[in-house]
Amino acid sequence: MASQQPDSSQALILAQQEMEYRVALFNKMVTSCFDKCIDRKYKDGDLNVGENSCVDRCTSKYWQTTGIVGQLLGTGQA
Amino acid sequence: PAFTETIFFILIYRKIPFEVSAVGSLSSDSTTMSGPDASGFSEGQQQELLQAIETMQTRDSMRMYNNLVEKCFTDCVDSFRRKDLDATEEKCVQKCCEKFMKHSARVGMRFGEFTAAAEKQMAGLQGK
């Protein structure tokens, strides 16, 4: 039984769930990269160049990790 | 399989004075809050969605506020010989907040880029 499109009430729920997922993902990304990249001594109110680069790379790697885990979870259930 | 939704949404944080980030609002495509298939939703449902977004924003702002306080307190305050924060601790908390918010904004920027790229990919896969 092919489902071409979820009916709109289903789609609404899906959309809300996806939003919640995204917000959680974003928040975890912020926390993880903060813990890994930012010096806890707070010498300055700004991020220095090193921290900026670290954050950029951290977010990239986090995103890739999300992809891999998603893939594996998907195939694991199939 | 998980995560095959065709609907993507963008959240913009504006509830509390400090702007945590504009998730996806810096993506090249759009600054709207509805994805490509939002036209499939009725007026009432779009309202419902917007309401849900608002609720989420409020809840998330409060959660973030509490987390930030805890984080900066944990990192900056260690002695309890006095009941008032001393100048060092106060400055530390200020810098902690500034740093976190700037960090969060930067992550938001990158997050938006990744999201936009993924959306493009999805659209391409669907032959749109």
N, CA and C atoms of all chains as a GROMACS GRO file, in nm:
protein
  618
    1MET      N    1   0.086  -0.120   0.000
    1MET     CA    2   0.000   0.000   0.000
    1MET      C    3   0.088   0.124   0.000
    2ALA      N    4   0.093   0.189  -0.113
    2ALA     CA    5   0.180   0.305  -0.124
    2ALA      C    6   0.113   0.428  -0.066
    3SER      N    7   0.182   0.501   0.019
    3SER     CA    8   0.126   0.626   0.070
    3SER      C    9   0.191   0.740  -0.005
    4GLN      N   10   0.112   0.804  -0.088
    4GLN     CA   11   0.172   0.911  -0.169
    4GLN      C   12   0.208   1.029  -0.082
    5GLN      N   13   0.110   1.072  -0.006
    5GLN     CA   14   0.135   1.185   0.083
    5GLN      C   15   0.059   1.160   0.211
    6PRO      N   16   0.120   1.193   0.324
    6PRO     CA   17   0.043   1.178   0.448
    6PRO      C   18  -0.074   1.275   0.443
    7ASP      N   19  -0.190   1.235   0.499
    7ASP     CA   20  -0.299   1.332   0.498
    7ASP      C   21  -0.262   1.449   0.586
    8SER      N   22  -0.332   1.560   0.569
    8SER     CA   23  -0.279   1.685   0.624
    8SER      C   24  -0.276   1.687   0.777
    9SER      N   25  -0.365   1.610   0.843
    9SER     CA   26  -0.359   1.611   0.989
    9SER      C   27  -0.236   1.534   1.035
   10GLN      N   28  -0.204   1.428   0.963
   10GLN     CA   29  -0.082   1.353   0.992
   10GLN      C   30   0.041   1.438   0.965
   11ALA      N   31   0.033   1.509   0.852
   11ALA     CA   32   0.147   1.592   0.813
   11ALA      C   33   0.173   1.699   0.918
   12LEU      N   34   0.065   1.750   0.975
   12LEU     CA   35   0.078   1.853   1.077
   12LEU      C   36   0.154   1.799   1.198
   13ILE      N   37   0.114   1.679   1.240
   13ILE     CA   38   0.181   1.617   1.355
   13ILE      C   39   0.326   1.590   1.322
   14LEU      N   40   0.350   1.539   1.203
   14LEU     CA   41   0.488   1.512   1.160
   14LEU      C   42   0.571   1.639   1.163
   15ALA      N   43   0.510   1.745   1.112
   15ALA     CA   44   0.582   1.873   1.107
   15ALA      C   45   0.618   1.920   1.247
   16GLN      N   46   0.523   1.908   1.339
   16GLN     CA   47   0.550   1.950   1.476
   16GLN      C   48   0.659   1.866   1.538
   17GLN      N   49   0.652   1.736   1.511
   17GLN     CA   50   0.753   1.646   1.568
   17GLN      C   51   0.889   1.678   1.511
   18GLU      N   52   0.892   1.708   1.382
   18GLU     CA   53   1.020   1.740   1.322
   18GLU      C   54   1.077   1.868   1.382
   19MET      N   55   0.989   1.964   1.408
   19MET     CA   56   1.034   2.087   1.470
   19MET      C   57   1.097   2.061   1.605
   20GLU      N   58   1.029   1.980   1.683
   20GLU     CA   59   1.082   1.951   1.816
   20GLU      C   60   1.216   1.881   1.806
   21TYR      N   61   1.223   1.791   1.710
   21TYR     CA   62   1.350   1.721   1.688
   21TYR      C   63   1.461   1.819   1.654
   22ARG      N   64   1.429   1.913   1.566
   22ARG     CA   65   1.530   2.010   1.524
   22ARG      C   66   1.577   2.098   1.637
   23VAL      N   67   1.482   2.141   1.717
   23VAL     CA   68   1.519   2.227   1.829
   23VAL      C   69   1.609   2.151   1.925
   24ALA      N   70   1.574   2.025   1.952
   24ALA     CA   71   1.656   1.945   2.043
   24ALA      C   72   1.795   1.924   1.983
   25LEU      N   73   1.798   1.896   1.855
   25LEU     CA   74   1.927   1.876   1.788
   25LEU      C   75   2.014   2.001   1.799
   26PHE      N   76   1.953   2.115   1.772
   26PHE     CA   77   2.026   2.241   1.780
   26PHE      C   78   2.080   2.264   1.921
   27ASN      N   79   1.993   2.243   2.020
   27ASN     CA   80   2.036   2.267   2.157
   27ASN      C   81   2.150   2.175   2.198
   28LYS      N   82   2.142   2.050   2.157
   28LYS     CA   83   2.250   1.957   2.192
   28LYS      C   84   2.379   1.994   2.121
   29MET      N   85   2.364   2.043   1.998
   29MET     CA   86   2.482   2.084   1.924
   29MET      C   87   2.550   2.202   1.995
   30VAL      N   88   2.469   2.298   2.037
   30VAL     CA   89   2.524   2.414   2.107
   30VAL      C   90   2.597   2.370   2.232
   31THR      N   91   2.533   2.286   2.312
   31THR     CA   92   2.593   2.243   2.438
   31THR      C   93   2.722   2.165   2.414
   32SER      N   94   2.715   2.068   2.324
   32SER     CA   95   2.832   1.985   2.299
   32SER      C   96   2.951   2.067   2.252
   33CYS      N   97   2.927   2.152   2.155
   33CYS     CA   98   3.039   2.229   2.100
   33CYS      C   99   3.088   2.334   2.198
   34PHE      N  100   3.001   2.384   2.280
   34PHE     CA  101   3.046   2.477   2.383
   34PHE      C  102   3.140   2.406   2.479
   35ASP      N  103   3.099   2.287   2.524
   35ASP     CA  104   3.183   2.212   2.616
   35ASP      C  105   3.316   2.174   2.554
   36LYS      N  106   3.316   2.146   2.426
   36LYS     CA  107   3.439   2.100   2.363
   36LYS      C  108   3.532   2.213   2.319
   37CYS      N  109   3.475   2.329   2.292
   37CYS     CA  110   3.556   2.432   2.227
   37CYS      C  111   3.586   2.556   2.311
   38ILE      N  112   3.500   2.585   2.406
   38ILE     CA  113   3.514   2.713   2.474
   38ILE      C  114   3.590   2.697   2.604
   39ASP      N  115   3.688   2.782   2.620
   39ASP     CA  116   3.767   2.784   2.743
   39ASP      C  117   3.682   2.834   2.858
   40ARG      N  118   3.677   2.753   2.964
   40ARG     CA  119   3.587   2.784   3.075
   40ARG      C  120   3.633   2.898   3.163
   41LYS      N  121   3.751   2.951   3.136
   41LYS     CA  122   3.798   3.058   3.224
   41LYS      C  123   3.735   3.192   3.189
   42TYR      N  124   3.672   3.201   3.072
   42TYR     CA  125   3.602   3.322   3.032
   42TYR      C  126   3.688   3.446   3.048
   43LYS      N  127   3.804   3.443   2.983
   43LYS     CA  128   3.893   3.558   2.994
   43LYS      C  129   3.835   3.677   2.920
   44ASP      N  130   3.754   3.650   2.820
   44ASP     CA  131   3.701   3.756   2.736
   44ASP      C  132   3.555   3.727   2.705
   45GLY      N  133   3.482   3.832   2.668
   45GLY     CA  134   3.342   3.812   2.632
   45GLY      C  135   3.323   3.769   2.488
   46ASP      N  136   3.429   3.775   2.412
   46ASP     CA  137   3.420   3.738   2.271
   46ASP      C  138   3.486   3.603   2.247
   47LEU      N  139   3.448   3.540   2.139
   47LEU     CA  140   3.516   3.417   2.100
   47LEU      C  141   3.641   3.455   2.020
   48ASN      N  142   3.752   3.391   2.055
   48ASN     CA  143   3.872   3.420   1.977
   48ASN      C  144   3.874   3.337   1.849
   49VAL      N  145   3.974   3.361   1.768
   49VAL     CA  146   3.979   3.297   1.636
   49VAL      C  147   3.981   3.145   1.648
   50GLY      N  148   4.060   3.097   1.746
   50GLY     CA  149   4.068   2.952   1.765
   50GLY      C  150   3.933   2.892   1.800
   51GLU      N  151   3.863   2.960   1.890
   51GLU     CA  152   3.733   2.909   1.932
   51GLU      C  153   3.634   2.912   1.816
   52ASN      N  154   3.639   3.018   1.737
   52ASN     CA  155   3.551   3.026   1.620
   52ASN      C  156   3.572   2.910   1.526
   53SER      N  157   3.700   2.885   1.495
   53SER     CA  158   3.730   2.773   1.405
   53SER      C  159   3.683   2.643   1.465
   54CYS      N  160   3.712   2.626   1.594
   54CYS     CA  161   3.673   2.503   1.662
   54CYS      C  162   3.522   2.484   1.652
   55VAL      N  163   3.446   2.590   1.677
   55VAL     CA  164   3.301   2.579   1.672
   55VAL      C  165   3.253   2.541   1.532
   56ASP      N  166   3.313   2.603   1.430
   56ASP     CA  167   3.274   2.571   1.293
   56ASP      C  168   3.297   2.424   1.264
   57ARG      N  169   3.415   2.378   1.302
   57ARG     CA  170   3.447   2.237   1.273
   57ARG      C  171   3.363   2.143   1.358
   58CYS      N  172   3.342   2.183   1.482
   58CYS     CA  173   3.262   2.100   1.571
   58CYS      C  174   3.121   2.083   1.516
   59THR      N  175   3.059   2.192   1.473
   59THR     CA  176   2.923   2.181   1.421
   59THR      C  177   2.919   2.095   1.296
   60SER      N  178   3.021   2.109   1.213
   60SER     CA  179   3.026   2.027   1.092
   60SER      C  180   3.034   1.879   1.127
   61LYS      N  181   3.123   1.846   1.220
   61LYS     CA  182   3.139   1.706   1.259
   61LYS      C  183   3.014   1.655   1.329
   62TYR      N  184   2.952   1.739   1.408
   62TYR     CA  185   2.829   1.698   1.477
   62TYR      C  186   2.722   1.665   1.375
   63TRP      N  187   2.712   1.750   1.274
   63TRP     CA  188   2.612   1.728   1.170
   63TRP      C  189   2.638   1.597   1.096
   64GLN      N  190   2.763   1.572   1.064
   64GLN     CA  191   2.797   1.447   0.996
   64GLN      C  192   2.766   1.327   1.084
   65THR      N  193   2.794   1.341   1.212
   65THR     CA  194   2.762   1.233   1.305
   65THR      C  195   2.613   1.205   1.305
   66THR      N  196   2.535   1.313   1.305
   66THR     CA  197   2.390   1.298   1.298
   66THR      C  198   2.350   1.217   1.176
   67GLY      N  199   2.412   1.247   1.064
   67GLY     CA  200   2.381   1.176   0.941
   67GLY      C  201   2.412   1.028   0.950
   68ILE      N  202   2.531   0.997   1.000
   68ILE     CA  203   2.572   0.857   1.009
   68ILE      C  204   2.479   0.779   1.102
   69VAL      N  205   2.454   0.836   1.219
   69VAL     CA  206   2.368   0.769   1.315
   69VAL      C  207   2.229   0.749   1.255
   70GLY      N  208   2.179   0.851   1.186
   70GLY     CA  209   2.048   0.840   1.123
   70GLY      C  210   2.043   0.727   1.022
   71GLN      N  211   2.148   0.721   0.943
   71GLN     CA  212   2.157   0.613   0.844
   71GLN      C  213   2.155   0.478   0.909
   72LEU      N  214   2.242   0.462   1.009
   72LEU     CA  215   2.254   0.331   1.074
   72LEU      C  216   2.126   0.292   1.144
   73LEU      N  217   2.061   0.390   1.208
   73LEU     CA  218   1.935   0.360   1.274
   73LEU      C  219   1.831   0.317   1.170
   74GLY      N  220   1.835   0.381   1.055
   74GLY     CA  221   1.740   0.349   0.951
   74GLY      C  222   1.759   0.208   0.899
   75THR      N  223   1.883   0.175   0.867
   75THR     CA  224   1.909   0.040   0.812
   75THR      C  225   1.892  -0.066   0.921
   76GLY      N  226   1.919  -0.030   1.044
   76GLY     CA  227   1.905  -0.126   1.152
   76GLY      C  228   1.761  -0.170   1.171
   77GLN      N  229   1.670  -0.078   1.140
   77GLN     CA  230   1.529  -0.111   1.160
   77GLN      C  231   1.471  -0.182   1.040
   78ALA      N  232   1.534  -0.164   0.924
   78ALA     CA  233   1.477  -0.221   0.800
   78ALA      C  234   1.478  -0.374   0.802
   79PRO      N  235   1.150   0.435   0.720
   79PRO     CA  236   1.275   0.492   0.770
   79PRO      C  237   1.251   0.627   0.833
   80ALA      N  238   1.336   0.661   0.923
   80ALA     CA  239   1.318   0.786   0.994
   80ALA      C  240   1.358   0.904   0.908
   81PHE      N  241   1.310   1.018   0.945
   81PHE     CA  242   1.354   1.146   0.888
   81PHE      C  243   1.332   1.154   0.736
   82THR      N  244   1.216   1.113   0.688
   82THR     CA  245   1.192   1.130   0.545
   82THR      C  246   1.085   1.234   0.520
   83GLU      N  247   1.058   1.314   0.622
   83GLU     CA  248   0.956   1.417   0.604
   83GLU      C  249   0.993   1.510   0.491
   84THR      N  250   0.892   1.559   0.423
   84THR     CA  251   0.918   1.653   0.316
   84THR      C  252   0.894   1.796   0.361
   85ILE      N  253   0.868   1.811   0.487
   85ILE     CA  254   0.835   1.944   0.537
   85ILE      C  255   0.947   1.993   0.627
   86PHE      N  256   1.001   2.107   0.597
   86PHE     CA  257   1.109   2.162   0.678
   86PHE      C  258   1.065   2.295   0.737
   87PHE      N  259   1.103   2.316   0.860
   87PHE     CA  260   1.064   2.440   0.923
   87PHE      C  261   1.180   2.513   0.985
   88ILE      N  262   1.165   2.642   0.995
   88ILE     CA  263   1.272   2.727   1.044
   88ILE      C  264   1.222   2.800   1.167
   89LEU      N  265   1.300   2.796   1.273
   89LEU     CA  266   1.261   2.860   1.398
   89LEU      C  267   1.339   2.987   1.421
   90ILE      N  268   1.272   3.088   1.467
   90ILE     CA  269   1.342   3.212   1.497
   90ILE      C  270   1.318   3.245   1.643
   91TYR      N  271   1.424   3.256   1.719
   91TYR     CA  272   1.412   3.285   1.862
   91TYR      C  273   1.402   3.434   1.884
   92ARG      N  274   1.293   3.476   1.944
   92ARG     CA  275   1.284   3.620   1.972
   92ARG      C  276   1.214   3.650   2.103
   93LYS      N  277   1.181   3.547   2.176
   93LYS     CA  278   1.095   3.568   2.292
   93LYS      C  279   1.161   3.654   2.400
   94ILE      N  280   1.279   3.615   2.442
   94ILE     CA  281   1.348   3.685   2.550
   94ILE      C  282   1.442   3.788   2.488
   95PRO      N  283   1.468   3.899   2.557
   95PRO     CA  284   1.552   4.004   2.500
   95PRO      C  285   1.676   3.955   2.427
   96PHE      N  286   1.747   3.859   2.481
   96PHE     CA  287   1.866   3.816   2.409
   96PHE      C  288   1.830   3.721   2.296
   97GLU      N  289   1.893   3.743   2.186
   97GLU     CA  290   1.869   3.657   2.070
   97GLU      C  291   1.962   3.538   2.076
   98VAL      N  292   1.908   3.423   2.104
   98VAL     CA  293   1.994   3.305   2.108
   98VAL      C  294   2.048   3.276   1.970
   99SER      N  295   1.958   3.258   1.881
   99SER     CA  296   2.002   3.236   1.745
   99SER      C  297   1.881   3.243   1.655
  100ALA      N  298   1.907   3.251   1.530
  100ALA     CA  299   1.798   3.242   1.433
  100ALA      C  300   1.824   3.115   1.356
  101VAL      N  301   1.764   3.009   1.406
  101VAL     CA  302   1.790   2.880   1.345
  101VAL      C  303   1.743   2.880   1.201
  102GLY      N  304   1.834   2.871   1.110
  102GLY     CA  305   1.797   2.862   0.970
  102GLY      C  306   1.755   2.994   0.909
  103SER      N  307   1.742   3.099   0.989
  103SER     CA  308   1.694   3.224   0.930
  103SER      C  309   1.801   3.287   0.843
  104LEU      N  310   1.924   3.240   0.860
  104LEU     CA  311   2.030   3.295   0.777
  104LEU      C  312   2.054   3.210   0.653
  105SER      N  313   1.967   3.113   0.632
  105SER     CA  314   1.984   3.032   0.511
  105SER      C  315   1.952   3.117   0.389
  106SER      N  316   2.013   3.083   0.280
  106SER     CA  317   2.000   3.167   0.163
  106SER      C  318   1.857   3.170   0.109
  107ASP      N  319   1.783   3.060   0.132
  107ASP     CA  320   1.651   3.050   0.070
  107ASP      C  321   1.551   3.150   0.123
  108SER      N  322   1.517   3.131   0.249
  108SER     CA  323   1.402   3.210   0.294
  108SER      C  324   1.410   3.239   0.441
  109THR      N  325   1.334   3.330   0.482
  109THR     CA  326   1.323   3.358   0.624
  109THR      C  327   1.182   3.331   0.672
  110THR      N  328   1.107   3.260   0.590
  110THR     CA  329   0.971   3.230   0.633
  110THR      C  330   0.972   3.115   0.733
  111MET      N  331   0.861   3.096   0.795
  111MET     CA  332   0.856   2.990   0.894
  111MET      C  333   0.786   2.866   0.840
  112SER      N  334   0.756   2.865   0.713
  112SER     CA  335   0.693   2.744   0.663
  112SER      C  336   0.778   2.687   0.550
  113GLY      N  337   0.772   2.556   0.537
  113GLY     CA  338   0.852   2.491   0.436
  113GLY      C  339   0.782   2.487   0.303
  114PRO      N  340   0.840   2.423   0.207
  114PRO     CA  341   0.788   2.421   0.072
  114PRO      C  342   0.646   2.367   0.060
  115ASP      N  343   0.608   2.275   0.151
  115ASP     CA  344   0.476   2.216   0.135
  115ASP      C  345   0.371   2.276   0.227
  116ALA      N  346   0.401   2.390   0.283
  116ALA     CA  347   0.306   2.449   0.376
  116ALA      C  348   0.175   2.485   0.307
  117SER      N  349   0.178   2.501   0.176
  117SER     CA  350   0.055   2.536   0.106
  117SER      C  351  -0.047   2.424   0.116
  118GLY      N  352   0.000   2.303   0.146
  118GLY     CA  353  -0.092   2.191   0.160
  118GLY      C  354  -0.176   2.200   0.286
  119PHE      N  355  -0.137   2.290   0.376
  119PHE     CA  356  -0.209   2.302   0.501
  119PHE      C  357  -0.318   2.406   0.489
  120SER      N  358  -0.426   2.377   0.556
  120SER     CA  359  -0.535   2.474   0.555
  120SER      C  360  -0.496   2.593   0.642
  121GLU      N  361  -0.575   2.697   0.630
  121GLU     CA  362  -0.552   2.819   0.709
  121GLU      C  363  -0.547   2.785   0.858
  122GLY      N  364  -0.644   2.705   0.900
  122GLY     CA  365  -0.651   2.669   1.042
  122GLY      C  366  -0.527   2.594   1.086
  123GLN      N  367  -0.480   2.505   1.000
  123GLN     CA  368  -0.364   2.425   1.035
  123GLN      C  369  -0.238   2.509   1.037
  124GLN      N  370  -0.231   2.606   0.947
  124GLN     CA  371  -0.115   2.695   0.948
  124GLN      C  372  -0.113   2.774   1.078
  125GLN      N  373  -0.231   2.813   1.121
  125GLN     CA  374  -0.241   2.885   1.248
  125GLN      C  375  -0.193   2.795   1.361
  126GLU      N  376  -0.237   2.670   1.354
  126GLU     CA  377  -0.199   2.574   1.458
  126GLU      C  378  -0.048   2.556   1.461
  127LEU      N  379   0.009   2.551   1.344
  127LEU     CA  380   0.154   2.535   1.334
  127LEU      C  381   0.225   2.656   1.393
  128LEU      N  382   0.179   2.774   1.356
  128LEU     CA  383   0.241   2.895   1.409
  128LEU      C  384   0.230   2.900   1.561
  129GLN      N  385   0.115   2.856   1.609
  129GLN     CA  386   0.096   2.853   1.754
  129GLN      C  387   0.194   2.755   1.818
  130ALA      N  388   0.210   2.642   1.754
  130ALA     CA  389   0.303   2.541   1.806
  130ALA      C  390   0.445   2.595   1.808
  131ILE      N  391   0.480   2.669   1.702
  131ILE     CA  392   0.613   2.728   1.696
  131ILE      C  393   0.632   2.826   1.811
  132GLU      N  394   0.531   2.910   1.833
  132GLU     CA  395   0.538   3.007   1.942
  132GLU      C  396   0.559   2.939   2.076
  133THR      N  397   0.478   2.837   2.100
  133THR     CA  398   0.488   2.763   2.227
  133THR      C  399   0.627   2.705   2.244
  134MET      N  400   0.677   2.646   2.138
  134MET     CA  401   0.811   2.587   2.144
  134MET      C  402   0.916   2.692   2.174
  135GLN      N  403   0.902   2.807   2.110
  135GLN     CA  404   1.000   2.914   2.132
  135GLN      C  405   1.002   2.956   2.278
  136THR      N  406   0.884   2.976   2.334
  136THR     CA  407   0.876   3.019   2.473
  136THR      C  408   0.940   2.915   2.564
  137ARG      N  409   0.899   2.791   2.543
  137ARG     CA  410   0.950   2.685   2.628
  137ARG      C  411   1.102   2.675   2.616
  138ASP      N  412   1.149   2.686   2.493
  138ASP     CA  413   1.292   2.671   2.471
  138ASP      C  414   1.370   2.789   2.528
  139SER      N  415   1.312   2.908   2.517
  139SER     CA  416   1.379   3.025   2.574
  139SER      C  417   1.396   3.009   2.724
  140MET      N  418   1.294   2.962   2.790
  140MET     CA  419   1.302   2.945   2.935
  140MET      C  420   1.401   2.837   2.972
  141ARG      N  421   1.398   2.730   2.895
  141ARG     CA  422   1.493   2.623   2.920
  141ARG      C  423   1.635   2.673   2.904
  142MET      N  424   1.656   2.751   2.798
  142MET     CA  425   1.790   2.802   2.770
  142MET      C  426   1.835   2.895   2.881
  143TYR      N  427   1.747   2.978   2.926
  143TYR     CA  428   1.775   3.072   3.033
  143TYR      C  429   1.826   2.997   3.157
  144ASN      N  430   1.750   2.896   3.197
  144ASN     CA  431   1.788   2.819   3.314
  144ASN      C  432   1.921   2.748   3.296
  145ASN      N  433   1.941   2.691   3.179
  145ASN     CA  434   2.067   2.622   3.153
  145ASN      C  435   2.186   2.716   3.158
  146LEU      N  436   2.166   2.835   3.102
  146LEU     CA  437   2.276   2.931   3.099
  146LEU      C  438   2.312   2.977   3.240
  147VAL      N  439   2.210   3.002   3.320
  147VAL     CA  440   2.236   3.042   3.459
  147VAL      C  441   2.316   2.933   3.529
  148GLU      N  442   2.271   2.809   3.513
  148GLU     CA  443   2.339   2.698   3.580
  148GLU      C  444   2.483   2.686   3.534
  149LYS      N  445   2.501   2.697   3.403
  149LYS     CA  446   2.636   2.683   3.348
  149LYS      C  447   2.729   2.790   3.402
  150CYS      N  448   2.684   2.916   3.395
  150CYS     CA  449   2.771   3.025   3.438
  150CYS      C  450   2.794   3.022   3.589
  151PHE      N  451   2.692   2.981   3.662
  151PHE     CA  452   2.709   2.969   3.806
  151PHE      C  453   2.812   2.861   3.838
  152THR      N  454   2.797   2.748   3.774
  152THR     CA  455   2.890   2.637   3.797
  152THR      C  456   3.033   2.676   3.764
  153ASP      N  457   3.050   2.747   3.653
  153ASP     CA  458   3.185   2.780   3.609
  153ASP      C  459   3.246   2.897   3.685
  154CYS      N  460   3.165   2.987   3.734
  154CYS     CA  461   3.219   3.112   3.788
  154CYS      C  462   3.217   3.125   3.940
  155VAL      N  463   3.126   3.055   4.004
  155VAL     CA  464   3.110   3.077   4.148
  155VAL      C  465   3.157   2.956   4.226
  156ASP      N  466   3.257   2.977   4.311
  156ASP     CA  467   3.312   2.864   4.384
  156ASP      C  468   3.322   2.884   4.534
  157SER      N  469   3.320   3.010   4.578
  157SER     CA  470   3.337   3.032   4.721
  157SER      C  471   3.210   3.092   4.780
  158PHE      N  472   3.184   3.058   4.903
  158PHE     CA  473   3.061   3.104   4.966
  158PHE      C  474   3.088   3.168   5.102
  159ARG      N  475   3.198   3.241   5.107
  159ARG     CA  476   3.231   3.310   5.231
  159ARG      C  477   3.145   3.434   5.249
  160ARG      N  478   3.095   3.485   5.137
  160ARG     CA  479   3.006   3.602   5.143
  160ARG      C  480   2.878   3.570   5.070
  161LYS      N  481   2.776   3.647   5.098
  161LYS     CA  482   2.651   3.618   5.030
  161LYS      C  483   2.638   3.695   4.900
  162ASP      N  484   2.723   3.794   4.876
  162ASP     CA  485   2.715   3.868   4.750
  162ASP      C  486   2.826   3.824   4.655
  163LEU      N  487   2.795   3.830   4.529
  163LEU     CA  488   2.898   3.801   4.428
  163LEU      C  489   3.004   3.909   4.433
  164ASP      N  490   3.130   3.868   4.425
  164ASP     CA  491   3.233   3.970   4.419
  164ASP      C  492   3.255   4.013   4.274
  165ALA      N  493   3.339   4.113   4.255
  165ALA     CA  494   3.356   4.173   4.123
  165ALA      C  495   3.403   4.070   4.020
  166THR      N  496   3.495   3.983   4.061
  166THR     CA  497   3.546   3.880   3.970
  166THR      C  498   3.436   3.789   3.923
  167GLU      N  499   3.358   3.742   4.018
  167GLU     CA  500   3.251   3.649   3.984
  167GLU      C  501   3.149   3.715   3.892
  168GLU      N  502   3.117   3.841   3.924
  168GLU     CA  503   3.018   3.910   3.842
  168GLU      C  504   3.068   3.927   3.698
  169LYS      N  505   3.192   3.965   3.684
  169LYS     CA  506   3.250   3.982   3.551
  169LYS      C  507   3.254   3.848   3.478
  170CYS      N  508   3.288   3.746   3.552
  170CYS     CA  509   3.293   3.613   3.493
  170CYS      C  510   3.157   3.573   3.439
  171VAL      N  511   3.054   3.596   3.517
  171VAL     CA  512   2.919   3.561   3.473
  171VAL      C  513   2.882   3.639   3.347
  172GLN      N  514   2.917   3.767   3.345
  172GLN     CA  515   2.886   3.849   3.227
  172GLN      C  516   2.955   3.794   3.103
  173LYS      N  517   3.084   3.765   3.119
  173LYS     CA  518   3.157   3.713   3.003
  173LYS      C  519   3.104   3.577   2.961
  174CYS      N  520   3.069   3.498   3.061
  174CYS     CA  521   3.014   3.365   3.032
  174CYS      C  522   2.889   3.379   2.945
  175CYS      N  523   2.801   3.469   2.984
  175CYS     CA  524   2.677   3.489   2.909
  175CYS      C  525   2.705   3.537   2.768
  176GLU      N  526   2.790   3.640   2.759
  176GLU     CA  527   2.824   3.693   2.626
  176GLU      C  528   2.880   3.585   2.537
  177LYS      N  529   2.973   3.510   2.595
  177LYS     CA  530   3.038   3.407   2.516
  177LYS      C  531   2.938   3.303   2.469
  178PHE      N  532   2.852   3.263   2.560
  178PHE     CA  533   2.756   3.159   2.524
  178PHE      C  534   2.663   3.208   2.414
  179MET      N  535   2.618   3.331   2.426
  179MET     CA  536   2.523   3.381   2.326
  179MET      C  537   2.589   3.395   2.190
  180LYS      N  538   2.712   3.442   2.189
  180LYS     CA  539   2.782   3.453   2.062
  180LYS      C  540   2.806   3.314   2.003
  181HIS      N  541   2.844   3.223   2.090
  181HIS     CA  542   2.865   3.085   2.047
  181HIS      C  543   2.737   3.029   1.989
  182SER      N  544   2.628   3.049   2.059
  182SER     CA  545   2.499   2.998   2.014
  182SER      C  546   2.461   3.058   1.880
  183ALA      N  547   2.488   3.186   1.862
  183ALA     CA  548   2.458   3.250   1.735
  183ALA      C  549   2.540   3.189   1.622
  184ARG      N  550   2.665   3.162   1.652
  184ARG     CA  551   2.751   3.104   1.549
  184ARG      C  552   2.705   2.964   1.510
  185VAL      N  553   2.672   2.885   1.612
  185VAL     CA  554   2.620   2.751   1.584
  185VAL      C  555   2.491   2.762   1.505
  186GLY      N  556   2.408   2.858   1.539
  186GLY     CA  557   2.284   2.877   1.466
  186GLY      C  558   2.308   2.906   1.320
  187MET      N  559   2.410   2.985   1.295
  187MET     CA  560   2.446   3.019   1.158
  187MET      C  561   2.484   2.892   1.082
  188ARG      N  562   2.573   2.815   1.138
  188ARG     CA  563   2.618   2.692   1.072
  188ARG      C  564   2.502   2.594   1.057
  189PHE      N  565   2.423   2.582   1.163
  189PHE     CA  566   2.308   2.492   1.160
  189PHE      C  567   2.218   2.528   1.042
  190GLY      N  568   2.195   2.657   1.024
  190GLY     CA  569   2.113   2.701   0.913
  190GLY      C  570   2.172   2.662   0.780
  191GLU      N  571   2.304   2.673   0.769
  191GLU     CA  572   2.371   2.635   0.644
  191GLU      C  573   2.354   2.486   0.617
  192PHE      N  574   2.375   2.406   0.719
  192PHE     CA  575   2.361   2.261   0.700
  192PHE      C  576   2.219   2.226   0.662
  193THR      N  577   2.125   2.288   0.732
  193THR     CA  578   1.985   2.260   0.705
  193THR      C  579   1.950   2.296   0.562
  194ALA      N  580   1.993   2.414   0.520
  194ALA     CA  581   1.962   2.458   0.384
  194ALA      C  582   2.022   2.362   0.282
  195ALA      N  583   2.145   2.318   0.306
  195ALA     CA  584   2.209   2.225   0.213
  195ALA      C  585   2.133   2.094   0.208
  196ALA      N  586   2.089   2.047   0.324
  196ALA     CA  587   2.015   1.921   0.330
  196ALA      C  588   1.882   1.934   0.257
  197GLU      N  589   1.818   2.051   0.277
  197GLU     CA  590   1.692   2.074   0.208
  197GLU      C  591   1.708   2.068   0.058
  198LYS      N  592   1.815   2.133   0.012
  198LYS     CA  593   1.842   2.134  -0.132
  198LYS      C  594   1.859   1.993  -0.183
  199GLN      N  595   1.932   1.915  -0.103
  199GLN     CA  596   1.956   1.776  -0.142
  199GLN      C  597   1.825   1.698  -0.150
  200MET      N  598   1.742   1.717  -0.049
  200MET     CA  599   1.614   1.648  -0.046
  200MET      C  600   1.531   1.687  -0.168
  201ALA      N  601   1.529   1.816  -0.197
  201ALA     CA  602   1.450   1.864  -0.310
  201ALA      C  603   1.503   1.803  -0.440
  202GLY      N  604   1.635   1.792  -0.447
  202GLY     CA  605   1.694   1.733  -0.566
  202GLY      C  606   1.657   1.588  -0.580
  203LEU      N  607   1.657   1.514  -0.468
  203LEU     CA  608   1.623   1.372  -0.471
  203LEU      C  609   1.479   1.351  -0.514
  204GLN      N  610   1.394   1.448  -0.477
  204GLN     CA  611   1.253   1.432  -0.512
  204GLN      C  612   1.224   1.483  -0.651
  205GLY      N  613   1.327   1.527  -0.717
  205GLY     CA  614   1.309   1.569  -0.855
  205GLY      C  615   1.229   1.696  -0.870
  206LYS      N  616   1.237   1.782  -0.766
  206LYS     CA  617   1.158   1.906  -0.773
  206LYS      C  618   1.235   2.012  -0.850
   0.00000   0.00000   0.00000
